[in-house]
Amino acid sequence: MSHRIRSAVGVDWVSGMFDCFSDAPTCMLTCLFPWITIAANKAQVQDREFSGIDFLCTLCSNPCSAVYFTRQGIREKYNMEEDTVGDCFASSLCMYCSTCQHHRELKNRQVNKQQEKIYFYEPKHQDDEINNPIYID
């Protein structure tokens, strides 16, 4: 069971740092090939597709710093309270757990975003029934 972590601005982490086994496939991938998950998370935070270049750049860089900046990016993207020191410790001492947490966070927020579409209906003519949905993200 995941534990929700409340931040001061009212936005939660979807799951706790040590809920790694709640998503076993990502946990295994991250344990064996952390650079893949780290690079994929970073691309997703930046709202773009993951590519081989992301993987190569992460492979040639310091993975702890990549995890730290991804964590900061998630906080900024979802309006979470800033925690520079905590993020530094999490990225340095628990890099694998942080990476899995990031993946779960991004995955769950993407699902929630898709489920929270707002539907507006606009009639073709003034006398028509409301039957033409307009989808807005």
LINQUIWO-V716860 format. One record per residue. N is the residue number from 1. RES is the residue in one small letter. PHI is phi as a letter, one per 30 degrees, with the letter a starting at -180 (none if undefined). PSI is psi as a letter, one per 20 degrees, with the letter a starting at -180 (999 if undefined). D_FIRST is the distance of its C-alpha to the first C-alpha in whole Angstrom. Layout:
n->N res->RES phi->PHI psi->PSI d_first->D_FIRST
n->N res->RES phi->PHI psi->PSI d_first->D_FIRST
This chain:
n->1 res->m phi->none psi->p d_first->0
n->2 res->s phi->d psi->q d_first->4
n->3 res->h phi->c psi->p d_first->7
n->4 res->r phi->d psi->p d_first->10
n->5 res->i phi->c psi->o d_first->13
n->6 res->r phi->d psi->p d_first->16
n->7 res->s phi->c psi->r d_first->19
n->8 res->a phi->d psi->h d_first->23
n->9 res->v phi->c psi->j d_first->24
n->10 res->g phi->j psi->j d_first->21
n->11 res->v phi->c psi->p d_first->19
n->12 res->d phi->c psi->q d_first->15
n->13 res->w phi->d psi->p d_first->14
n->14 res->v phi->d psi->h d_first->11
n->15 res->s phi->b psi->r d_first->9
n->16 res->g phi->d psi->r d_first->9
n->17 res->m phi->e psi->h d_first->12
n->18 res->f phi->c psi->k d_first->11
n->19 res->d phi->c psi->k d_first->8
n->20 res->c phi->e psi->h d_first->11
n->21 res->f phi->d psi->i d_first->10
n->22 res->s phi->d psi->i d_first->7
n->23 res->d phi->b psi->m d_first->11
n->24 res->a phi->e psi->g d_first->13
n->25 res->p phi->d psi->g d_first->17
n->26 res->t phi->d psi->h d_first->16
n->27 res->c phi->e psi->g d_first->15
n->28 res->m phi->d psi->g d_first->18
n->29 res->l phi->e psi->g d_first->21
n->30 res->t phi->d psi->h d_first->20
n->31 res->c phi->d psi->h d_first->21
n->32 res->l phi->d psi->g d_first->24
n->33 res->f phi->b psi->m d_first->25
n->34 res->p phi->e psi->h d_first->24
n->35 res->w phi->d psi->h d_first->27
n->36 res->i phi->d psi->g d_first->26
n->37 res->t phi->d psi->g d_first->22
n->38 res->i phi->e psi->g d_first->24
n->39 res->a phi->d psi->h d_first->27
n->40 res->a phi->d psi->g d_first->25
n->41 res->n phi->d psi->g d_first->23
n->42 res->k phi->d psi->g d_first->26
n->43 res->a phi->d psi->g d_first->28
n->44 res->q phi->d psi->h d_first->25
n->45 res->v phi->d psi->h d_first->25
n->46 res->q phi->d psi->j d_first->29
n->47 res->d phi->h psi->l d_first->28
n->48 res->r phi->b psi->r d_first->30
n->49 res->e phi->d psi->q d_first->30
n->50 res->f phi->d psi->p d_first->29
n->51 res->s phi->b psi->r d_first->32
n->52 res->g phi->d psi->h d_first->34
n->53 res->i phi->d psi->h d_first->35
n->54 res->d phi->e psi->g d_first->32
n->55 res->f phi->d psi->g d_first->31
n->56 res->l phi->d psi->g d_first->34
n->57 res->c phi->d psi->g d_first->34
n->58 res->t phi->d psi->h d_first->31
n->59 res->l phi->d psi->h d_first->32
n->60 res->c phi->c psi->j d_first->35
n->61 res->s phi->c psi->a d_first->34
n->62 res->n phi->d psi->o d_first->32
n->63 res->p phi->d psi->h d_first->28
n->64 res->c phi->d psi->h d_first->27
n->65 res->s phi->d psi->h d_first->29
n->66 res->a phi->d psi->g d_first->28
n->67 res->v phi->d psi->g d_first->24
n->68 res->y phi->e psi->g d_first->25
n->69 res->f phi->d psi->h d_first->27
n->70 res->t phi->d psi->g d_first->24
n->71 res->r phi->d psi->g d_first->22
n->72 res->q phi->d psi->h d_first->25
n->73 res->g phi->d psi->h d_first->25
n->74 res->i phi->d psi->g d_first->22
n->75 res->r phi->d psi->g d_first->23
n->76 res->e phi->d psi->g d_first->26
n->77 res->k phi->d psi->h d_first->25
n->78 res->y phi->c psi->j d_first->22
n->79 res->n phi->h psi->l d_first->24
n->80 res->m phi->c psi->q d_first->22
n->81 res->e phi->d psi->p d_first->23
n->82 res->e phi->d psi->p d_first->25
n->83 res->d phi->b psi->m d_first->24
n->84 res->t phi->e psi->g d_first->27
n->85 res->v phi->d psi->g d_first->27
n->86 res->g phi->d psi->g d_first->23
n->87 res->d phi->d psi->h d_first->23
n->88 res->c phi->d psi->g d_first->26
n->89 res->f phi->d psi->g d_first->24
n->90 res->a phi->d psi->g d_first->21
n->91 res->s phi->d psi->h d_first->23
n->92 res->s phi->d psi->g d_first->25
n->93 res->l phi->c psi->h d_first->23
n->94 res->c phi->b psi->l d_first->20
n->95 res->m phi->e psi->g d_first->21
n->96 res->y phi->d psi->g d_first->19
n->97 res->c phi->d psi->g d_first->16
n->98 res->s phi->d psi->g d_first->17
n->99 res->t phi->d psi->g d_first->18
n->100 res->c phi->d psi->g d_first->15
n->101 res->q phi->d psi->g d_first->14
n->102 res->h phi->d psi->g d_first->17
n->103 res->h phi->d psi->g d_first->17
n->104 res->r phi->d psi->g d_first->13
n->105 res->e phi->d psi->g d_first->15
n->106 res->l phi->d psi->g d_first->18
n->107 res->k phi->d psi->g d_first->17
n->108 res->n phi->d psi->h d_first->15
n->109 res->r phi->d psi->h d_first->17
n->110 res->q phi->d psi->g d_first->20
n->111 res->v phi->d psi->g d_first->18
n->112 res->n phi->d psi->h d_first->18
n->113 res->k phi->d psi->g d_first->22
n->114 res->q phi->d psi->h d_first->23
n->115 res->q phi->d psi->i d_first->22
n->116 res->e phi->c psi->k d_first->24
n->117 res->k phi->d psi->q d_first->27
n->118 res->i phi->c psi->p d_first->30
n->119 res->y phi->c psi->p d_first->32
n->120 res->f phi->c psi->q d_first->36
n->121 res->y phi->c psi->p d_first->39
n->122 res->e phi->b psi->p d_first->42
n->123 res->p phi->d psi->q d_first->45
n->124 res->k phi->d psi->g d_first->48
n->125 res->h phi->b psi->r d_first->51
n->126 res->q phi->e psi->h d_first->51
n->127 res->d phi->d psi->i d_first->52
n->128 res->d phi->d psi->q d_first->49
n->129 res->e phi->d psi->q d_first->46
n->130 res->i phi->d psi->o d_first->43
n->131 res->n phi->b psi->j d_first->42
n->132 res->n phi->c psi->n d_first->41
n->133 res->p phi->d psi->q d_first->37
n->134 res->i phi->c psi->p d_first->37
n->135 res->y phi->c psi->p d_first->34
n->136 res->i phi->b psi->p d_first->33
n->137 res->d phi->d psi->999 d_first->30
